[in-house]
Amino acid sequence: MKIVENRALQLQLRNPTRVTTSIPKSKKLNEHEVLVHWGVDEVHALRDLGFDVPSPISTRYDWPGQFKPMDHQRTTAAFLTMHRKAFCFNEQGTGKTASAIWAADFLMKQKKVRRVLIVCPISIMDSAWRADLFRFAMHRTVDIAHGTPVKRKKIVAGPAEFIVINYDGLAIVKDEIEAGGFDMIIVDEASHYKNSQSKRWKVLQKLVRPDMWLWLMTGTPAAQSPVDAYGLAKLVSPNNVPKYYGSFRDLVQFKVTQFRWENKADCVDTVHRALQPAIRFTKEECLDLPPMVYTNRHVPMTRQQEVYYNKLKKDMVMEAAGADITAVNAAIVMNKLLQISAGAVYTDDGDTLEFDISSRYKVLKEVIDEASKKVLVFVPFKSTISMLKEALTADKITTEIISGDVPASARTDIFKRFQTQDDPRVMIIQPQAAAHGVTLTAADTIVWWAPVPSLETYAQANARIHRSGQTAKCTVVQLDSSPVERKLYSMLDKRMDVHSKVLDLYREILDADTI
């Protein structure tokens, strides 16, 4: 193959007729050579015929923006332009947002795409996507579809070339999207679409036309279980999986009991085949990042915590006597045990019972004092967040809170100040509210006040500081006071599927000696 003047591909073939038949505008030069225009449509046609030809973006694009792309970003963008529907599984912090923007912008310049709909978590609509669109495609018009239904519909029906919307906003404006001239949908943190029975999934599926570009992006495609791949594959490559979810589950798992399934030995290979076409780069492959160190700090429970912790274990055993233990029951009791360990537990009547957290807070304060840069503190339970904020404020440590109660606009402002100003020094974060897409490299230390039962959330949260732009060694400190916390941290660090192991974990807790 030879590239001619960056405009055409000269191919040497035994049978040029295959190409000239599929691409009528191609030109036969002689018995074994054919000249093909080097365009997006032609590349797709050639690749469908089995030819390994490069995307024209590689030499016919100026890569606009504040920063020039790294090699893996060029490769990722080229891959996306060559697949109308595809997955991007590059790890957190590798700059896949910029790759997708460049790829979309190139296709727009080639008149293959008119408008792009970006679907992402509400927390990063402004702080990640609008900010990156300004950095890498400032010549394009952008708007965020958020607010009242009337406002969202007006924005989607408006002239902006890129529209950013949150997952559940799609249902509100689905009619406007269908009529809005969108040729492309990019879904960020696409693992939120793993459940093919959810309303969110069904809305998206109805919006995706056969001729539409669809790119699903996530660094954790099947973090919790191999069955999570089914919903994603049904959107991008439905022919890669069986028609029904149950049939796919039988391919990747075998049934142990009514509520327990175990992964088959070849499930990874099955998932890999289902989630194609795909591209993936790890941080180790493309970034020269400083090391990330994980350390555990044990804090003994107070006597009051011990009493409640052991009582809950005992009462749960008594209630479960003679009956099957379900994953739901197990998850509930473990969540209560985690709440007690962390310092506050919700009672059956909706009140909050608070415990003395002074010992745990003392360790946190030591970590903050030792940190060379800023500190993120991930706290899963709202009941504990206010207690920590009060203690840090009393010690004159500037602190901001990010939780589900903080509006998206306020979150954006907090993130910006955290990254660019001296204060705040500490950010207390409910993991689900800021685990995706946000760059917080002003910090070099993460403290987990308590673990989360989700590998995806844990990995995404830790990636907020360990990404492009980080120059300092990163430290993740795990605080624990109980066996359930220690076991959860161990499973998360080994990248084990916590959800599928919940019953085993529950039984281990019951079998363990009282504290």
TARA-V529493 format. One record per residue. OMEGA is omega in whole degrees, 0 to 359 (999 if undefined). Layout:
omega = (OMEGA OMEGA)
//
This chain:
omega = (180 176 185 175 180 183 186 176 177 186 176 189 172 182 181 183 179 182 183 177 182 182 186 183 176 185 177 183 177 186 186 182 179 180 183 175 182 179 184 182 181 178 178 181 180 179 175 178 178 181 179 182 183 174 178 178 185 180 186 181 185 176 183 174 183 182 175 185 170 185 182 177 174 180 180 179 179 178 182 180 181 181 180 176 188 175 169 184 178 183 178 176 181 177 181 176 179 179 180 179 179 180 179 180 177 180 176 177 178 178 178 180 178 182 183 175 179 181 186 175 183 185 184 179 182 188 181 189 179 179 180 176 176 181 191 178 186 177 180 177 185 173 181 181 180 182 180 177 180 180 180 181 179 181 180 179 182 189 187 182 176 175 179 183 177 187 187 175 182 183 183 188 185 179 180 177 180 181 191 178 178 178 187 172 174 180 178 185 189 177 175 179 181 182 183 178 183 178 180 181 183 177 180 182 181 181 185 177 179 183 185 171 179 178 177 186 173 176 182 187 181 187 186 185 178 179 178 181 188 182 179 181 180 179 187 187 184 179 181 183 177 181 186 181 182 179 178 178 178 178 188 183 172 186 178 175 181 184 185 176 177 181 175 185 183 186 180 179 179 178 179 180 181 186 177 357 185 173 180 170 173 178 180 182 190 182 174 184 175 182 175 186 178 180 182 176 181 178 181 175 169 179 179 178 179 182 182 179 182 178 180 177 182 181 180 178 180 179 184 184 178 180 177 174 179 178 179 179 181 181 181 182 178 178 177 178 177 178 179 180 184 174 179 182 176 179 182 180 175 177 179 176 183 178 177 181 187 180 179 179 179 178 177 180 178 179 179 180 182 185 180 178 181 187 170 177 180 184 185 189 181 184 182 185 181 178 180 180 180 181 180 179 178 177 177 174 183 189 171 181 171 178 179 181 182 181 183 181 179 178 181 179 180 178 182 179 179 182 192 184 181 180 6 177 183 173 175 188 166 194 183 183 182 181 187 162 187 176 182 184 171 176 173 184 173 173 173 178 176 181 173 181 182 178 180 180 181 181 180 181 179 181 180 181 184 184 183 183 180 181 184 173 183 181 174 182 180 177 178 177 189 178 182 177 181 180 179 178 180 180 180 181 177 181 178 178 183 185 181 181 189 180 177 179 179 181 177 180 181 181 183 176 175 183 999)
//
